[in-house]
Amino acid sequence: MKKYVCLLLLLILFLFSCFGETVLTVDSAVQMALENNRSLKRQEISFMDKERTAKNRWNVFLPDITASAGISRGNEILKNSPEAKWGGRVSGAISITLGTDIPHKMNRIKEEYAAGNIDYEVAQRNLEVTVRQGFYELLFVKKDMELVQSNLETNKKRYDQAEARYKGGLAPELDVLNSWLAWSKLVPTYDTLTTNYERKLDQLKITLGIPADEDVVLQGDVEAMIPKEFDLSSIPEEYETPELRKLKASLNVAESSRKELRGSSLMPEISLGWSITPTWDDLSQSDQYVDRGSLSATIMWHLDNLIPNSSGNLKIKQLEDNAAKIRLQIAEEEEDSISRVENLVRQIKNQQASVKTLEMTRDVAEKTLSLTEEAYNFGTKDMLDVSDAQQTVRNAELDILAKKFDIYCSLLELEYTLNLTFGTLGR
């Protein structure tokens, strides 16, 4: 019975330990950011407003409907005259204004919704890039911490050995001092890395919407953030960058706004109305009333907007200028995007070549460390030589990881530019 009770307690403790921390992979971190990021939520609210407006854009055809009622009594009541009578009035009116700008207005609302949708998608992709880069940057710093910690432990053991040999009269005091220096100079380096890691982790928590006091564990292998080999020949020949999509959407909005303004400023509009206004001079005689309502149709034309350089005419030209500037931006982005993609591909290939060179440098550094440790054991090298060789190996390993991280960031930027799903080129 006691055995089962112990197992139950261990299970409860395990469950509590699981709930006490958040375990994140890079994909789950992205998903959490898309669900909880406050900046993205604000943009989502703006997008939802545009979506609601677009779905109900037919309401431009809704007429203006008003209703009112009131009673009154003549000023004879102030003189206490028995001839003072209560009068009443009820009014109802319905009117609608129709113009050639209405279809353009509906189209402008639709284009604003489409532009808002693109803005929201681009914001999501930007957030995903930020999270993926931040996640692997943290793993990179953590790997650096592990390397320093491993060197710390090794140097501490060497210091203990040197101290023991010195006390036994088998080594000079200089060996003890050198081994202590080799160990102690790594302590502030480790402390700095720890502080940097915690700071970056706090920034990631804010991005993901995780409480600051919640423990977070990152699961991932920084060594495997990119494959050893990948093919860049699958890059599509035709693509639209996020910036180009946004510019084209802005152009559609500008064109619709221009057409809407031309329709409302330069073309006539017709107003249709109908009102009923039954009025009683004496409410005691409810069957005696006069209806002053009417059925009306009015054509209105703002002729002043037809005058060259009038305010309405200048507003139309201003919208035309805005559209012309956006077209120039589109042409510029189309040319720049080709150059950006070509530069990114060249950059990635150069980074791949650099990784191979750095791996050979690391192999040489590891061989040098091995020979230096053998020489130290035979007494022909001192502890500082070993420490320097360790540092060279550590720097070589970090240089490789840093270059791989650069490749990863370049791949993310290339996939973002090509509007591809993240991970397409790096798989």
Residue pairs with C-beta under 8 A, 6 or more apart in sequence:
20 215
21 214
21 215
21 216
21 217
22 210
22 214
22 215
22 216
22 217
23 217
23 219
24 32
24 135
24 208
24 216
24 217
24 218
24 219
25 219
25 220
26 131
26 132
26 135
26 136
26 220
29 131
29 135
29 204
29 208
29 218
30 128
30 131
30 132
32 208
32 209
32 210
33 40
33 127
33 128
33 130
33 131
33 207
33 208
33 209
34 40
34 124
34 127
34 128
35 209
36 208
36 209
36 210
37 127
37 207
37 208
37 209
38 209
39 123
39 127
40 123
40 124
40 127
43 119
43 120
43 123
44 120
46 116
47 116
47 117
47 119
47 120
50 112
50 113
50 116
50 117
51 113
51 116
51 117
53 109
53 112
53 113
54 109
54 110
54 112
54 113
57 105
57 106
57 109
57 110
58 106
60 102
60 105
60 106
61 96
61 102
62 96
63 94
63 95
63 96
64 93
64 94
64 95
64 96
65 92
65 93
65 94
66 91
66 92
66 93
66 94
67 91
67 92
67 93
68 89
68 90
68 91
68 92
69 88
69 89
69 90
69 91
70 88
70 89
71 86
71 87
71 88
71 89
71 283
72 86
72 87
72 88
72 89
73 84
73 85
73 86
73 87
74 84
74 85
74 87
76 83
76 84
77 84
85 281
85 282
85 283
85 284
86 282
86 283
86 284
87 279
87 280
87 281
87 282
87 283
88 279
88 280
88 283
89 277
89 278
89 279
89 280
90 276
90 277
90 278
91 275
91 276
91 277
91 293
92 275
92 276
92 277
92 293
93 273
93 274
93 275
93 276
93 293
94 273
94 274
94 275
95 271
95 272
95 273
95 274
96 271
96 272
96 273
97 269
97 270
97 271
97 272
98 269
98 270
98 271
98 272
99 263
99 264
99 267
99 268
99 269
99 270
100 263
100 267
100 269
101 259
101 260
101 261
101 262
101 263
101 264
101 267
101 269
102 263
104 256
104 259
104 260
104 262
104 263
105 260
107 256
107 259
108 253
108 256
108 257
108 259
108 260
111 249
111 252
111 253
111 256
112 253
114 249
114 252
115 246
115 249
115 250
115 252
115 253
118 242
118 245
118 246
118 249
119 246
119 249
121 242
122 242
122 245
122 246
125 242
125 416
125 422
126 416
127 207
128 422
129 412
129 413
129 416
129 422
130 207
131 204
131 207
131 208
132 408
132 412
132 422
133 408
133 409
133 412
134 200
134 203
134 204
134 207
135 204
135 218
135 220
136 220
136 222
136 225
136 405
136 408
137 200
137 405
138 197
138 200
138 201
138 204
138 218
139 218
139 220
139 221
139 222
139 225
140 222
140 401
140 402
140 405
141 193
141 196
141 197
141 200
142 197
142 218
142 222
143 222
143 398
143 401
144 193
144 398
144 401
145 190
145 193
145 194
145 197
147 394
147 397
147 398
148 186
148 189
148 190
148 193
148 394
149 190
151 186
151 390
151 391
151 394
152 183
152 186
152 187
152 190
154 390
155 179
155 182
155 183
155 186
155 387
155 390
156 183
158 179
158 182
158 183
158 383
158 386
159 176
159 179
159 180
159 182
159 183
161 179
162 171
162 175
162 176
162 178
162 179
162 383
163 176
163 179
165 171
165 175
166 172
166 173
166 175
166 176
174 382
175 382
175 383
178 382
178 383
178 384
179 383
181 383
181 384
181 387
182 383
182 384
182 386
182 387
201 216
202 212
204 210
204 216
205 211
205 212
205 214
205 216
206 212
210 216
222 401
222 404
222 405
223 401
223 404
225 404
225 405
225 408
226 404
226 407
226 408
226 411
226 426
227 426
227 427
230 425
230 426
230 427
232 345
232 348
232 349
232 425
234 424
234 425
235 341
235 345
235 414
235 418
235 425
236 418
236 420
239 337
239 341
239 417
239 418
239 419
240 248
240 419
241 333
241 337
241 340
241 417
241 418
241 419
242 416
242 417
242 419
243 333
243 337
244 330
244 333
244 334
244 337
245 419
247 326
247 329
247 330
247 333
248 330
250 326
251 323
251 326
251 327
251 330
254 319
254 322
254 323
254 326
255 323
257 319
258 316
258 319
258 320
258 323
261 312
261 315
261 316
261 319
262 316
265 302
265 305
265 312
265 313
265 315
265 316
266 302
266 305
266 306
266 312
266 316
267 301
268 299
268 300
268 301
269 299
269 300
269 301
270 297
270 298
270 299
270 300
271 296
271 297
271 298
271 299
271 300
272 296
272 297
273 294
273 295
273 296
273 297
273 298
274 293
274 294
274 295
274 296
275 293
275 294
276 291
276 293
277 291
277 292
277 293
278 289
278 290
278 291
278 293
279 289
279 290
279 291
279 292
280 286
280 288
280 289
281 288
281 290
282 288
302 312
304 310
304 312
305 311
305 312
305 313
306 313
307 313
337 417
340 417
341 414
341 417
341 418
344 410
344 413
344 414
344 417
345 414
347 410
348 407
348 410
348 411
348 414
351 403
351 406
351 407
351 410
352 407
354 403
355 400
355 403
355 404
355 407
358 396
358 399
358 400
358 403
359 400
361 396
361 399
362 393
362 396
362 397
362 399
362 400
365 389
365 392
365 393
365 395
365 396
366 393
366 396
368 389
368 392
369 386
369 389
369 390
369 392
369 393
372 381
372 385
372 386
372 389
373 386
373 389
375 381
375 385
376 382
376 383
376 385
376 386
408 426
411 425
411 426
412 422
414 425
415 421
415 422
415 423
415 424
415 425
415 426
416 422
